[in-house]
């Protein structure tokens, strides 16, 4: 198998609201102002990657209230509250605060009356305000939560970026995965991770990265540990890359059927994501590095709609359809050779 047995595990079971707020401010660079109970952020946790807009809950229907999710109050919810009487507004808002809500975000620069914020403070529910409009804020927040709660697995191989295509080189131990990766780096391509590759499934794509321990380090048998970034420069590494092709190296064996045309596509399933698989037999004198570059360029061509194998098949089919094949005649690519006196 090109990728051995692997057990997907969630990246995190939960995150604290304190971590969420700090990440949104410092990493995602979203402006957030505290409105109520900021001291409770360390004690509140987010366990659901989905968001909730409590329109029906504010209208009084609490039977299916998804209180365990982050609550978003945008223009609609705030306008709805503002059209209530003061007593009704306090009653409806107090009703949703009786649940264990992790955090409430007021989007599009909206605010709540002081008495409602005081109520949230008393109920120890953190409330934050952002000028970011609701749809954009929810998109950013969902993407962040998707990343935090994404499934992960660890596989054995060398992950490289070749012409912008993420290639995972796999094969049995000692077959030369790291040596191929090192040769690609020397030719100007980039290392993502060697030996241990962490794959994260996010939005139905696989993102590869190294661990904290092995980033930009490689082990070359007989030589030892190599620091790729120190040796080849910052352009020789990257910390994440989408996995797009798996290249499985194996020793040449004439009893194993080899794909000669490329018409029969193979795929490998990793965390239920299908990834193109190239099984590459190796033998003395075979330049695996150049073949890896060709694999990347061929993948780019196919991505932009050109498949060389199918183009050749189409030419053959057209020739057969014309029924003008002369078996005793060799058809040249050109009808007339111009003078060539070099």
KEKE-3310 file (N, C-alpha, C; in steps of 0.2 Angstrom, whole numbers, plus 5000, padded with zeros to 4 digits):
npx = (5004:5003:5000:5000:4990:4980:4974:4961:4960:4952:4958:4957:4947:4940:4940:4946:4936:4944:4956:4951:4947:4959:4966:4958:4960:4975:4980:4970:4967:4956:4945:4940:4929:4927:4912:4905:4908:4922:4931:4927:4931:4941:4935:4925:4920:4922:4914:4908:4909:4900:4890:4877:4863:4852:4838:4825:4825:4826:4813:4806:4804:4812:4814:4822:4834:4850:4861:4874:4882:4892:4885:4878:4874:4867:4863:4849:4844:4848:4840:4827:4827:4827:4815:4806:4797:4805:4804:4800:4811:4821:4816:4816:4829:4835:4831:4838:4850:4850:4854:4869:4879:4893:4899:4895:4893:4892:4889:4894:4896:4885:4877:4871:4858:4863:4857:4855:4868:4873:4865:4871:4883:4880:4875:4887:4891:4901:4902:4906:4910:4911:4916:4915:4906:4891:4890:4903:4911:4906:4910:4924:4925:4920:4929:4940:4936:4934:4947:4952:4945:4947:4950:4964:4979:4993:5006:5019:5032:5039:5036:5034:5034:5032:5034:5023:5014:5008:5017:5017:5029:5030:5033:5042:5053:5069:5070:5073:5066:5068:5080:5076:5068:5077:5085:5076:5074:5087:5086:5078:5065:5053:5054:5041:5039:5048:5049:5040:5024:5010:4994:4980:4962:4953:4939:4936:4948:4966:4978:4995:5008:5023:5029:5031:5044:5051:5051:5058:5069:5079:5082:5096:5101:5116:5122:5116:5107:5100:5099:5088:5083:5093:5104:5100:5092:5078:5069:5068:5060:5043:5029:5016:5006:4995:4990:4991:4995:5000:5015:5021:5034:5042:5052:5058:5049:5046:5035:5025:5011:5013:5007:5006:5001:4994:4980:4972:4967:4973:4968:4971:4963:4962:4957:4944:4946:4949:4964:4975:4985:5002:5010:5027:5039:5056:5073:5091:5099:5088:5080:5073:5070:5068:5057:5048:5046:5041:5029:5022:5021:5013:5002:4998:4994:4984:4975:4972:4965:4971:4975:4987:4988:4975:4973:4982:4975:4964:4969:4972:4960:4953:4961:4959:4945:4945:4949:4960:4972:4988:4996:5009:5016:5025:5021:5026:5030:5031:5029:5039:5056:5065:5080:5094:5109:5118)
npy = (4994:5011:5021:5017:5009:5020:5030:5042:5056:5069:5085:5094:5092:5102:5120:5134:5149:5160:5157:5157:5170:5177:5171:5176:5189:5191:5182:5181:5194:5201:5214:5216:5220:5220:5217:5212:5201:5197:5191:5178:5170:5161:5151:5146:5135:5130:5118:5114:5116:5123:5138:5149:5158:5166:5169:5163:5159:5171:5175:5168:5154:5140:5127:5120:5126:5129:5130:5127:5131:5144:5160:5171:5188:5198:5211:5209:5202:5211:5222:5217:5215:5228:5233:5229:5230:5237:5229:5217:5214:5212:5201:5191:5190:5187:5174:5166:5167:5159:5147:5137:5146:5147:5159:5176:5185:5201:5207:5218:5230:5232:5235:5231:5236:5244:5237:5224:5220:5221:5211:5200:5200:5197:5184:5178:5177:5178:5193:5200:5213:5217:5226:5220:5214:5204:5192:5190:5189:5177:5168:5169:5165:5152:5146:5146:5138:5126:5123:5121:5110:5100:5084:5073:5064:5054:5050:5040:5046:5057:5074:5085:5101:5103:5113:5119:5109:5098:5084:5068:5057:5040:5024:5009:5007:5014:5014:5026:5038:5050:5054:5056:5067:5076:5078:5085:5097:5102:5105:5116:5115:5113:5108:5101:5091:5078:5061:5060:5065:5076:5075:5085:5086:5097:5106:5096:5094:5089:5094:5096:5095:5097:5090:5099:5095:5090:5099:5106:5098:5084:5066:5058:5043:5036:5048:5057:5069:5083:5100:5108:5121:5129:5125:5127:5138:5150:5149:5135:5128:5125:5127:5122:5113:5108:5092:5084:5074:5057:5048:5032:5023:5008:4993:4988:4975:4962:4954:4962:4971:4986:5002:5008:5017:5027:5029:5022:5027:5028:5029:5034:5032:5044:5047:5048:5056:5056:5054:5056:5043:5038:5024:5020:5011:5008:5007:5003:5018:5025:5040:5047:5059:5068:5062:5064:5078:5079:5072:5081:5092:5086:5083:5097:5100:5091:5096:5108:5104:5096:5080:5070:5056:5053:5061:5056:5043:5048:5052:5040:5033:5041:5039:5025:5026:5032:5022:5020:5014:5008:4994:4990:5002:5015:5029:5045:5059:5071:5076:5080:5082:5096:5104:5100:5104:5104)
npz = (5000:4996:5005:5022:5034:5043:5056:5057:5067:5077:5077:5088:5102:5109:5110:5120:5124:5126:5119:5106:5105:5106:5095:5084:5085:5084:5075:5064:5063:5066:5072:5088:5101:5119:5127:5137:5152:5150:5157:5159:5148:5148:5155:5147:5134:5116:5107:5096:5078:5071:5068:5075:5073:5083:5080:5080:5094:5101:5097:5106:5104:5110:5109:5100:5102:5098:5108:5112:5102:5095:5096:5085:5083:5072:5060:5058:5070:5080:5076:5077:5091:5095:5092:5101:5117:5132:5143:5137:5129:5138:5144:5134:5130:5142:5143:5133:5139:5149:5146:5143:5135:5124:5119:5113:5098:5092:5077:5062:5068:5078:5093:5110:5121:5137:5149:5144:5142:5154:5160:5153:5159:5172:5170:5166:5153:5139:5129:5113:5102:5084:5070:5058:5044:5045:5036:5031:5043:5048:5039:5040:5053:5053:5045:5052:5063:5057:5054:5066:5072:5063:5055:5057:5052:5052:5041:5032:5023:5010:5008:4995:4986:4970:4956:4961:4963:4975:4980:4987:4991:4993:4999:5003:5018:5016:5002:4995:4996:5003:4997:4984:4986:4991:4980:4972:4979:4978:4965:4965:4970:4983:5001:5011:5021:5029:5030:5042:5040:5042:5039:5036:5035:5027:5023:5013:5007:5007:5018:5019:5031:5042:5057:5073:5077:5066:5056:5041:5042:5037:5035:5029:5024:5029:5029:5038:5048:5040:5038:5029:5027:5032:5024:5010:5010:5013:5003:5000:5007:5014:5024:5024:5012:4999:4997:4982:4973:4974:4974:4972:4976:4970:4969:4953:4946:4935:4935:4940:4934:4924:4922:4906:4898:4904:4904:4912:4927:4943:4960:4978:4993:5006:5022:5016:5005:4988:4980:4966:4961:4957:4953:4953:4946:4951:4945:4942:4936:4932:4932:4944:4949:4938:4933:4943:4942:4929:4932:4940:4931:4921:4928:4930:4917:4915:4924:4918:4907:4897:4892:4889:4886:4882:4872:4862:4861:4855:4842:4837:4836:4827:4816:4814:4811:4799:4791:4783:4784:4780:4782:4778:4776:4783:4792:4791:4802:4795:4778:4769:4770:4773:4767:4776:4782:4792)
capx = (5000:5007:4999:4998:4984:4980:4967:4960:4958:4951:4964:4955:4940:4937:4945:4943:4934:4950:4960:4947:4947:4966:4968:4955:4963:4982:4981:4966:4967:4949:4945:4935:4929:4924:4906:4903:4911:4928:4935:4924:4933:4945:4931:4920:4924:4918:4915:4905:4912:4895:4888:4870:4860:4846:4832:4819:4826:4824:4806:4802:4804:4818:4814:4827:4839:4857:4864:4881:4886:4893:4879:4879:4868:4868:4858:4842:4843:4848:4834:4822:4827:4826:4808:4802:4797:4811:4803:4800:4817:4825:4814:4818:4837:4837:4829:4843:4856:4849:4858:4877:4881:4900:4901:4890:4897:4888:4893:4892:4896:4879:4878:4865:4857:4867:4854:4856:4875:4873:4862:4876:4889:4878:4875:4894:4891:4905:4899:4911:4907:4916:4914:4915:4899:4889:4892:4910:4913:4904:4914:4930:4925:4919:4935:4945:4934:4935:4954:4954:4942:4948:4953:4971:4982:5001:5008:5026:5034:5042:5031:5037:5031:5036:5031:5017:5010:5010:5018:5019:5033:5029:5037:5045:5059:5076:5069:5076:5061:5072:5085:5073:5066:5083:5087:5071:5076:5093:5084:5074:5059:5053:5052:5036:5040:5052:5048:5033:5019:5004:4988:4974:4957:4949:4935:4937:4955:4971:4984:5001:5013:5028:5028:5035:5051:5055:5051:5064:5075:5079:5087:5099:5104:5123:5125:5113:5102:5102:5094:5087:5083:5100:5108:5097:5089:5071:5065:5068:5055:5036:5026:5010:5005:4989:4992:4988:4997:5004:5020:5023:5040:5044:5058:5055:5047:5043:5029:5020:5009:5014:5003:5010:4998:4991:4973:4969:4969:4973:4968:4971:4958:4965:4952:4939:4947:4953:4970:4978:4991:5006:5015:5033:5045:5063:5078:5097:5099:5081:5080:5066:5069:5065:5051:5044:5045:5036:5022:5019:5019:5008:4996:4995:4991:4977:4971:4970:4961:4974:4977:4991:4986:4968:4975:4985:4970:4959:4972:4972:4953:4952:4965:4955:4939:4946:4950:4965:4979:4992:5000:5015:5019:5027:5018:5031:5026:5032:5029:5044:5061:5069:5087:5097:5116:5122)
capy = (5000:5018:5024:5012:5010:5027:5032:5049:5059:5076:5089:5096:5091:5108:5126:5139:5155:5164:5155:5159:5178:5179:5170:5180:5196:5191:5178:5182:5201:5204:5219:5213:5224:5216:5221:5209:5195:5195:5187:5171:5167:5155:5145:5144:5131:5129:5111:5113:5120:5126:5144:5149:5164:5164:5173:5160:5159:5178:5176:5164:5147:5138:5120:5117:5131:5126:5135:5125:5134:5151:5164:5177:5193:5203:5217:5206:5200:5217:5226:5214:5217:5235:5235:5226:5235:5236:5223:5211:5213:5209:5194:5186:5190:5183:5167:5163:5167:5154:5141:5138:5148:5149:5166:5179:5190:5206:5209:5224:5236:5232:5235:5230:5241:5242:5233:5218:5218:5219:5204:5195:5200:5193:5177:5176:5175:5183:5196:5204:5216:5218:5230:5216:5213:5197:5186:5190:5187:5170:5164:5169:5161:5145:5143:5145:5133:5120:5121:5119:5104:5096:5077:5073:5058:5054:5045:5040:5048:5064:5078:5091:5106:5103:5117:5121:5103:5095:5077:5064:5052:5035:5018:5005:5011:5013:5014:5032:5044:5056:5056:5060:5074:5081:5080:5090:5103:5105:5108:5122:5114:5115:5103:5102:5087:5072:5055:5060:5070:5076:5077:5088:5086:5103:5108:5090:5094:5087:5099:5092:5099:5093:5091:5104:5093:5088:5104:5108:5093:5078:5061:5055:5037:5036:5055:5059:5074:5089:5106:5110:5128:5132:5124:5129:5145:5150:5147:5128:5125:5128:5124:5118:5112:5104:5085:5083:5067:5052:5044:5027:5020:5001:4990:4985:4968:4961:4951:4967:4975:4993:5007:5010:5023:5033:5029:5019:5031:5025:5034:5031:5036:5046:5051:5048:5060:5053:5057:5053:5038:5035:5019:5021:5006:5011:5002:5007:5022:5028:5047:5048:5066:5071:5059:5068:5085:5077:5070:5088:5096:5082:5085:5103:5100:5088:5101:5113:5101:5092:5074:5067:5049:5053:5065:5050:5039:5051:5052:5033:5032:5045:5035:5019:5028:5034:5016:5021:5012:5004:4991:4990:5008:5019:5035:5049:5065:5076:5074:5083:5084:5101:5103:5100:5103:5106)
capz = (5000:4996:5012:5026:5039:5047:5060:5057:5074:5077:5079:5094:5104:5110:5111:5125:5121:5127:5114:5100:5104:5105:5088:5080:5085:5083:5069:5059:5063:5067:5078:5093:5108:5124:5129:5144:5155:5146:5162:5159:5142:5150:5158:5142:5128:5110:5105:5089:5073:5067:5071:5076:5074:5087:5078:5083:5101:5103:5096:5111:5102:5112:5109:5096:5102:5098:5113:5113:5097:5095:5094:5081:5082:5066:5059:5059:5077:5084:5074:5080:5099:5096:5091:5107:5123:5136:5147:5133:5126:5143:5145:5128:5130:5148:5142:5130:5143:5154:5143:5143:5128:5125:5118:5109:5094:5089:5071:5059:5073:5082:5100:5114:5127:5143:5153:5142:5143:5162:5161:5151:5164:5178:5168:5165:5146:5136:5123:5110:5096:5079:5065:5052:5043:5047:5032:5031:5049:5049:5034:5043:5059:5051:5042:5058:5067:5053:5054:5073:5073:5057:5056:5055:5052:5051:5036:5031:5016:5009:5005:4992:4982:4964:4952:4964:4965:4981:4979:4993:4989:4997:4997:5009:5021:5013:4995:4992:4996:5005:4992:4978:4989:4992:4973:4970:4983:4975:4958:4966:4973:4991:5005:5016:5027:5027:5035:5045:5036:5045:5034:5039:5030:5028:5017:5009:5004:5012:5018:5022:5035:5046:5065:5076:5078:5060:5050:5037:5043:5033:5037:5023:5026:5028:5030:5044:5048:5036:5039:5022:5026:5033:5018:5004:5010:5015:4997:4999:5012:5015:5030:5022:5005:4998:4994:4975:4969:4978:4970:4976:4973:4972:4965:4947:4946:4929:4936:4942:4929:4925:4918:4901:4894:4908:4903:4918:4932:4950:4966:4984:4998:5013:5025:5012:5000:4983:4978:4961:4963:4952:4955:4949:4947:4950:4943:4941:4930:4931:4935:4947:4950:4932:4932:4947:4939:4923:4935:4942:4925:4918:4933:4929:4910:4915:4928:4913:4902:4892:4894:4883:4884:4879:4865:4858:4859:4850:4836:4835:4835:4821:4810:4813:4809:4792:4787:4777:4787:4776:4787:4775:4775:4789:4791:4794:4805:4790:4772:4766:4773:4770:4767:4783:4780:4798)
cpx = (5004:5006:4997:4992:4985:4973:4966:4958:4957:4957:4963:4948:4936:4942:4942:4941:4940:4955:4957:4948:4954:4968:4964:4958:4970:4983:4977:4965:4960:4948:4939:4935:4925:4918:4904:4907:4917:4932:4933:4927:4937:4941:4926:4924:4919:4920:4912:4907:4906:4893:4880:4868:4853:4840:4826:4819:4824:4816:4802:4802:4811:4819:4820:4833:4846:4862:4872:4885:4887:4887:4881:4873:4870:4863:4851:4840:4843:4842:4828:4821:4825:4819:4803:4802:4803:4810:4803:4807:4822:4823:4816:4826:4839:4836:4834:4849:4856:4853:4865:4879:4889:4902:4896:4894:4891:4892:4890:4892:4890:4881:4871:4864:4861:4864:4855:4863:4876:4871:4867:4881:4887:4877:4882:4894:4895:4902:4905:4907:4913:4912:4913:4908:4897:4892:4899:4913:4912:4908:4921:4930:4924:4925:4940:4943:4935:4942:4955:4951:4943:4951:4960:4973:4989:5002:5016:5028:5038:5037:5035:5033:5035:5032:5024:5012:5013:5011:5020:5022:5033:5033:5040:5051:5065:5076:5072:5071:5065:5077:5082:5071:5072:5086:5083:5073:5082:5092:5079:5067:5059:5050:5046:5038:5044:5050:5041:5029:5012:4999:4982:4968:4953:4945:4936:4943:4960:4976:4989:5005:5018:5025:5032:5043:5054:5054:5058:5070:5074:5084:5089:5103:5112:5126:5122:5108:5105:5097:5094:5087:5089:5105:5106:5094:5081:5067:5064:5063:5048:5033:5020:5009:4999:4992:4987:4989:5001:5009:5023:5029:5041:5049:5055:5055:5043:5036:5023:5018:5010:5010:5007:5007:4995:4983:4969:4971:4968:4972:4969:4967:4962:4960:4946:4940:4951:4958:4973:4985:4995:5011:5021:5038:5051:5068:5085:5097:5093:5082:5074:5065:5065:5058:5046:5042:5040:5029:5019:5017:5013:5001:4993:4992:4984:4972:4968:4966:4964:4977:4981:4989:4979:4969:4977:4979:4965:4962:4971:4965:4951:4955:4961:4948:4939:4947:4955:4972:4982:4997:5007:5019:5020:5025:5023:5026:5026:5032:5035:5050:5065:5076:5090:5105:5121:5128)
cpy = (5006:5021:5019:5014:5016:5028:5039:5051:5066:5080:5092:5094:5097:5114:5131:5145:5160:5163:5157:5166:5180:5177:5174:5187:5196:5187:5180:5190:5204:5209:5217:5218:5220:5220:5218:5202:5193:5190:5179:5167:5161:5149:5143:5141:5131:5122:5109:5118:5124:5133:5144:5156:5163:5168:5170:5160:5166:5179:5172:5156:5144:5130:5117:5122:5128:5131:5133:5128:5141:5155:5170:5182:5198:5208:5215:5205:5207:5222:5223:5215:5224:5237:5232:5231:5233:5230:5216:5209:5210:5202:5189:5185:5186:5176:5163:5163:5162:5147:5143:5139:5150:5156:5169:5185:5195:5209:5216:5230:5237:5232:5233:5235:5239:5237:5226:5215:5217:5213:5199:5194:5196:5186:5174:5173:5180:5186:5200:5207:5217:5222:5226:5214:5205:5191:5185:5187:5179:5166:5164:5164:5154:5142:5142:5139:5126:5118:5118:5112:5099:5089:5077:5066:5059:5049:5046:5041:5055:5068:5084:5095:5106:5107:5119:5115:5100:5087:5074:5058:5046:5029:5015:5009:5009:5013:5020:5038:5050:5059:5059:5067:5079:5083:5085:5096:5106:5108:5114:5121:5114:5109:5105:5098:5081:5067:5055:5066:5070:5079:5079:5088:5092:5105:5102:5091:5092:5092:5095:5097:5094:5094:5097:5102:5092:5093:5106:5104:5087:5073:5058:5049:5037:5043:5058:5064:5080:5094:5109:5118:5132:5131:5127:5136:5144:5148:5139:5125:5129:5124:5120:5118:5107:5097:5084:5076:5063:5048:5039:5023:5013:4998:4987:4977:4966:4958:4956:4971:4983:4997:5010:5016:5029:5033:5027:5023:5027:5031:5030:5036:5037:5050:5052:5053:5056:5057:5053:5049:5036:5030:5019:5016:5010:5005:5006:5011:5026:5035:5049:5055:5070:5069:5063:5075:5084:5076:5077:5092:5092:5083:5092:5103:5097:5093:5106:5111:5097:5086:5070:5060:5049:5057:5060:5045:5041:5051:5045:5031:5035:5041:5029:5021:5030:5028:5016:5019:5007:5001:4990:4996:5012:5026:5040:5055:5070:5073:5075:5085:5090:5100:5104:5099:5105:5100)
cpz = (5000:5002:5017:5030:5043:5050:5060:5065:5073:5080:5086:5096:5106:5111:5116:5121:5121:5121:5107:5099:5103:5098:5083:5079:5083:5076:5063:5058:5062:5073:5082:5099:5113:5126:5136:5145:5151:5151:5162:5153:5143:5152:5153:5136:5122:5108:5099:5084:5070:5071:5071:5077:5077:5086:5081:5091:5104:5102:5102:5110:5104:5112:5106:5096:5103:5102:5114:5107:5098:5093:5091:5081:5077:5066:5061:5066:5081:5083:5077:5088:5100:5095:5096:5112:5127:5140:5143:5130:5132:5145:5140:5129:5136:5147:5138:5134:5149:5152:5143:5136:5129:5124:5113:5105:5091:5083:5068:5063:5077:5089:5104:5119:5133:5148:5151:5143:5150:5163:5159:5156:5170:5176:5166:5158:5142:5130:5120:5104:5091:5073:5058:5051:5044:5043:5032:5037:5050:5045:5037:5049:5058:5049:5048:5062:5063:5053:5061:5075:5067:5059:5054:5055:5050:5046:5035:5024:5016:5005:5002:4988:4975:4959:4954:4965:4971:4980:4985:4990:4994:4995:5004:5011:5017:5005:4992:4992:4998:5000:4986:4980:4989:4985:4970:4973:4980:4968:4959:4968:4980:4995:5010:5022:5025:5033:5038:5043:5040:5040:5038:5034:5032:5022:5011:5004:5009:5012:5022:5026:5039:5053:5067:5076:5071:5054:5048:5039:5039:5036:5030:5026:5024:5029:5037:5043:5044:5037:5033:5022:5027:5027:5012:5004:5012:5009:4996:5003:5012:5020:5029:5014:5004:4995:4987:4972:4974:4973:4974:4973:4975:4967:4959:4948:4940:4929:4938:4936:4930:4920:4913:4897:4898:4908:4909:4924:4939:4955:4973:4989:5004:5016:5021:5006:4995:4980:4972:4963:4957:4955:4950:4951:4946:4949:4942:4935:4929:4935:4938:4948:4944:4931:4937:4945:4933:4926:4937:4936:4921:4922:4931:4922:4911:4919:4923:4907:4897:4895:4888:4881:4880:4872:4860:4856:4854:4843:4833:4832:4828:4815:4809:4809:4801:4788:4782:4780:4782:4780:4784:4775:4782:4788:4794:4797:4800:4783:4767:4770:4770:4771:4774:4782:4786:4798)
residu = (UNK:UNK:UNK:UNK:UNK:UNK:UNK:UNK:UNK:UNK:UNK:UNK:UNK:UNK:UNK:UNK:UNK:UNK:UNK:UNK:UNK:UNK:UNK:UNK:UNK:UNK:UNK:UNK:UNK:UNK:UNK:UNK:UNK:UNK:UNK:UNK:UNK:UNK:UNK:UNK:UNK:UNK:UNK:UNK:UNK:UNK:UNK:UNK:UNK:UNK:UNK:UNK:UNK:UNK:UNK:UNK:UNK:UNK:UNK:UNK:UNK:UNK:UNK:UNK:UNK:UNK:UNK:UNK:UNK:UNK:UNK:UNK:UNK:UNK:UNK:UNK:UNK:UNK:UNK:UNK:UNK:UNK:UNK:UNK:UNK:UNK:UNK:UNK:UNK:UNK:UNK:UNK:UNK:UNK:UNK:UNK:UNK:UNK:UNK:UNK:UNK:UNK:UNK:UNK:UNK:UNK:UNK:UNK:UNK:UNK:UNK:UNK:UNK:UNK:UNK:UNK:UNK:UNK:UNK:UNK:UNK:UNK:UNK:UNK:UNK:UNK:UNK:UNK:UNK:UNK:UNK:UNK:UNK:UNK:UNK:UNK:UNK:UNK:UNK:UNK:UNK:UNK:UNK:UNK:UNK:UNK:UNK:UNK:UNK:UNK:UNK:UNK:UNK:UNK:UNK:UNK:UNK:UNK:UNK:UNK:UNK:UNK:UNK:UNK:UNK:UNK:UNK:UNK:UNK:UNK:UNK:UNK:UNK:UNK:UNK:UNK:UNK:UNK:UNK:UNK:UNK:UNK:UNK:UNK:UNK:UNK:UNK:UNK:UNK:UNK:UNK:UNK:UNK:UNK:UNK:UNK:UNK:UNK:UNK:UNK:UNK:UNK:UNK:UNK:UNK:UNK:UNK:UNK:UNK:UNK:UNK:UNK:UNK:UNK:UNK:UNK:UNK:UNK:UNK:UNK:UNK:UNK:UNK:UNK:UNK:UNK:UNK:UNK:UNK:UNK:UNK:UNK:UNK:UNK:UNK:UNK:UNK:UNK:UNK:UNK:UNK:UNK:UNK:UNK:UNK:UNK:UNK:UNK:UNK:UNK:UNK:UNK:UNK:UNK:UNK:UNK:UNK:UNK:UNK:UNK:UNK:UNK:UNK:UNK:UNK:UNK:UNK:UNK:UNK:UNK:UNK:UNK:UNK:UNK:UNK:UNK:UNK:UNK:UNK:UNK:UNK:UNK:UNK:UNK:UNK:UNK:UNK:UNK:UNK:UNK:UNK:UNK:UNK:UNK:UNK:UNK:UNK:UNK:UNK:UNK:UNK:UNK:UNK:UNK:UNK:UNK:UNK:UNK:UNK:UNK:UNK:UNK:UNK:UNK:UNK:UNK:UNK:UNK:UNK:UNK:UNK:UNK:UNK:UNK:UNK:UNK:UNK:UNK:UNK:UNK:UNK:UNK:UNK:UNK:UNK:UNK:UNK:UNK:UNK:UNK:UNK:UNK)
# end
